[in-house]
Amino acid sequence: MPKMKTKSSVKKRFKLTASGKVVSAQAGKQHGMIKRTNKQIRNQRGTTILCDADARIIKKFMPYG
C-alpha cells in the first residue's frame, strides 16, 4: 500500500507535543489589533493547546504524527 499523505495546511499550522497534544498559534491575531483590548492582545501571545474535540479532527490529517 502507498503511504498516506499529511495534509499540507495542517503540517504548516500545527505540531504535536511529546504527550500527543496539538499546539497551534493563537486565533484572532492576524489583523485588526486596534479594535482589540490590550489585555486580549497580551493573552494571545505565543501558542496554545487545542481542546480535545478540535485536536481529534487535526490528528486525522496527520497520520504519522
C-alpha positions in Angstrom: 0.0 0.0 0.0 1.2 3.6 -0.7 2.0 5.9 2.2 -0.8 8.2 3.5 -0.2 11.9 2.9 -0.2 14.5 5.6 -2.5 17.5 4.9 -0.2 20.4 3.8 -2.2 23.1 5.6 -2.0 21.1 8.9 1.7 20.5 8.6 2.3 24.3 8.4 -0.1 25.3 11.2 0.1 22.7 13.9 2.6 20.5 15.7 2.3 17.7 18.3 3.8 17.8 21.8 5.6 14.7 23.2 2.5 13.8 25.1 0.4 13.9 21.9 -1.4 17.2 22.4 -1.8 19.6 19.4 -0.2 23.0 19.6 -1.3 25.9 17.4 -0.9 29.7 17.2 -3.5 31.9 19.0 -6.5 32.8 16.9 -7.5 36.4 16.3 -4.0 37.9 15.9 -3.7 38.4 12.1 -5.1 41.9 11.7 -7.4 44.4 13.4 -5.4 44.9 16.6 -6.7 48.4 17.0 -10.1 47.2 18.0 -8.8 44.6 20.4 -8.2 45.4 24.1 -4.6 45.4 25.4 -5.5 42.5 27.7 -6.7 40.4 24.8 -3.5 41.2 22.8 -1.3 40.2 25.8 -3.2 37.0 26.4 -2.9 35.9 22.8 0.9 35.9 22.7 2.7 32.7 21.8 0.9 29.4 21.2 -2.0 27.4 22.8 -3.0 23.8 23.2 -6.1 22.8 21.3 -9.1 21.3 23.1 -9.7 17.5 22.7 -12.5 17.9 20.3 -10.5 20.0 17.9 -7.3 18.0 18.4 -9.1 14.8 17.3 -10.0 16.5 13.9 -6.5 17.7 13.4 -4.9 14.3 14.2 -6.9 12.7 11.4 -4.9 14.9 8.9 -1.6 13.9 10.5 -1.4 10.1 10.0 2.3 9.9 11.1 2.3 12.5 13.9 
